[in-house]
Amino acid sequence: MRRHFFSIFFVLLAWISTSAGMGYGQEPKRILSVEAFDMLNTVPDTYLVDIRTQAEYQFVGHPFKAYNYPYLFFTTTFAKDDEKPSYQLTKNKVFLEQIGKVFKKTDNLLLLDRDGARSAQAAKELLTAGYKNVFDVYDGFEGSEFPAFDDPNKHKYYRQLAKRNNIYGFEHRRHSGWQFWGLPWTYDMDPKYVYPPDLGVPQK
């Protein structure tokens, strides 16, 4: 009976160790955009992966040398009954497949989206798929929204804050993020970095 118990114990231990090596139960490393920029310039085999939609990548702008691999796509379905009416998003079913065609599982992959929500999900998915060095750039490209609060003076507060951070010529209510820190970004579309299926040929 005792021998049987230890056999089961070691089988479970081996399974846990194997699962950990495959990324199960692991959390992605969370870094700020300024840390991601530093890694890109100092650490070999490090790549910035912008997982926003193609529209965001082109019209909102993107970091220099950021590869676009959308984690979600916009659909033509408009949800008007939700608390925040918007066009719906759908999962990119070949996200892992396309990432795997270009990057190695040992590369340092820095995932960036708008504000950190999508990048956290995508990072966990890559870890589960066996990628070893996945980083969630949790403040995103545009940064996080300031917390909402009920205060009769909140609009005055936001206006004052916008004046201090008004580097784009309009009032914005976001803080941190790639743009906020003044890191290099562009609207230019370099074919080397756009979503590979849009070009027909994966490249790096």
C-alpha positions in Angstrom: 0.0 0.0 0.0 2.8 2.4 1.0 4.7 1.6 -2.3 1.5 2.2 -4.2 1.1 5.6 -2.5 4.7 6.7 -3.4 4.2 5.6 -7.0 1.2 7.8 -7.3 3.0 10.7 -5.5 6.0 10.6 -8.0 3.7 10.4 -11.0 1.8 13.5 -9.8 5.1 15.3 -9.1 6.4 14.5 -12.6 3.1 15.7 -14.1 3.3 19.0 -12.2 6.9 19.6 -13.2 6.1 18.9 -16.8 3.1 21.2 -16.7 5.2 24.0 -15.2 7.7 23.5 -18.0 5.0 23.9 -20.6 3.7 27.1 -19.1 0.6 25.8 -17.3 -0.1 27.8 -14.1 2.6 30.4 -14.9 1.9 34.1 -15.1 3.5 36.3 -17.8 6.2 38.7 -16.7 4.6 42.1 -16.4 6.7 45.1 -17.6 6.2 48.8 -18.3 6.6 50.2 -21.8 9.7 52.0 -20.8 11.2 48.6 -19.7 10.1 47.0 -23.0 11.9 49.8 -24.9 15.1 49.2 -22.9 14.9 45.5 -23.5 14.5 46.0 -27.3 17.7 48.0 -27.3 19.8 45.9 -25.0 18.7 42.2 -25.0 19.3 40.0 -28.1 16.4 38.0 -29.7 13.8 40.5 -28.3 10.8 41.5 -30.4 7.8 43.8 -29.8 4.5 42.3 -30.8 1.6 44.7 -31.2 -1.5 42.6 -30.8 -4.0 45.4 -31.6 -6.2 45.3 -34.7 -4.9 46.4 -38.0 -7.0 49.5 -37.8 -5.6 50.5 -34.4 -2.0 49.8 -35.6 -2.4 52.0 -38.7 -4.7 54.8 -37.6 -3.7 55.2 -33.9 -0.1 54.7 -34.6 2.4 52.0 -33.3 5.9 51.8 -31.9 8.8 51.7 -34.3 9.7 48.1 -35.3 6.6 46.6 -33.7 5.3 43.5 -35.4 1.5 43.5 -35.8 -0.2 40.2 -34.9 -3.8 41.0 -33.9 -5.2 38.9 -31.1 -8.7 40.0 -31.9 -10.4 41.3 -35.0 -13.2 43.8 -35.4 -16.4 42.4 -36.8 -19.3 44.2 -38.6 -21.6 43.3 -35.7 -22.7 46.4 -33.7 -23.9 45.7 -30.2 -26.2 48.6 -29.2 -27.7 47.0 -26.1 -24.5 46.8 -24.1 -23.6 49.4 -21.5 -21.0 50.6 -23.9 -22.3 50.3 -27.5 -19.5 49.2 -29.9 -18.5 46.9 -32.8 -17.9 43.5 -31.5 -14.5 41.7 -31.5 -13.7 38.1 -32.5 -10.7 36.0 -31.6 -8.0 35.5 -34.2 -8.1 31.7 -34.5 -4.7 31.5 -36.1 -2.9 33.8 -33.6 -0.6 31.0 -32.2 -0.1 29.5 -35.6 1.1 32.8 -37.2 3.3 33.7 -34.2 4.9 30.2 -34.5 5.8 30.8 -38.2 8.0 33.7 -37.4 9.2 33.6 -33.8 11.0 30.9 -31.8 9.7 29.7 -28.4 12.9 30.9 -26.8 12.6 34.5 -28.2 11.8 37.3 -25.8 8.3 38.4 -27.0 7.0 41.7 -25.6 3.2 41.9 -26.1 1.6 45.3 -26.4 -2.0 46.3 -26.9 -4.0 49.5 -26.1 -4.1 49.3 -22.3 -2.9 45.9 -21.2 -6.2 44.0 -21.2 -5.7 41.9 -24.4 -1.9 41.5 -23.9 -2.4 39.7 -20.6 -4.7 37.2 -22.2 -2.4 36.6 -25.2 0.6 36.3 -23.0 -1.0 33.5 -21.0 -2.0 31.7 -24.2 1.6 31.8 -25.5 3.0 30.5 -22.2 0.5 27.6 -22.3 1.7 26.9 -25.8 5.2 26.5 -24.6 6.8 29.9 -25.2 9.4 30.5 -22.5 10.0 34.3 -22.4 6.7 36.2 -22.7 6.3 39.7 -21.4 3.0 41.6 -20.9 3.6 45.3 -21.5 0.8 46.1 -19.1 0.5 49.8 -19.6 -0.1 49.4 -23.3 0.4 51.8 -26.2 -2.2 54.4 -25.2 -2.1 53.8 -21.5 -4.7 53.1 -18.9 -7.8 55.3 -18.3 -7.8 57.4 -15.1 -10.2 55.9 -12.6 -13.7 57.3 -12.6 -15.1 58.9 -9.5 -18.1 60.9 -8.4 -17.1 64.4 -7.6 -18.6 67.7 -8.7 -15.0 69.0 -9.4 -13.9 66.0 -11.5 -14.1 67.8 -14.8 -12.0 70.7 -13.5 -9.5 68.0 -12.3 -9.4 66.3 -15.7 -9.0 69.6 -17.5 -6.0 70.6 -15.3 -4.5 67.1 -15.8 -5.0 67.3 -19.6 -3.2 70.6 -19.7 -0.1 69.1 -18.0 -0.2 66.1 -20.3 -1.5 67.7 -23.5 1.3 66.6 -25.8 -0.9 65.7 -28.7 -2.9 68.8 -29.0 -6.1 67.5 -27.4 -7.3 66.5 -24.0 -6.8 62.9 -23.1 -7.6 61.0 -19.9 -5.0 58.3 -20.0 -1.8 57.8 -18.1 1.3 55.8 -18.6 1.7 53.8 -21.8 4.1 54.0 -24.8 2.8 57.3 -26.1 2.7 58.9 -22.6 6.3 58.2 -22.0 7.3 59.8 -25.3 8.8 56.6 -26.7 9.3 56.5 -30.5 6.2 55.7 -32.5 4.9 56.3 -36.0 2.0 56.1 -38.4 4.2 54.8 -41.2 3.4 51.3 -42.4 6.6 49.2 -43.0 5.7 46.0 -44.9 8.3 44.2 -42.7 6.2 44.6 -39.6 2.5 44.5 -40.8 0.5 41.3 -40.1 2.1 38.7 -42.3 -1.1 37.1 -43.7 -2.0 40.5 -45.1 1.2 40.3 -47.2 0.8 36.7 -48.2 4.3 35.7 -46.9 5.5 35.4 -43.3 8.7 37.3 -42.8 11.0 38.6 -40.0 
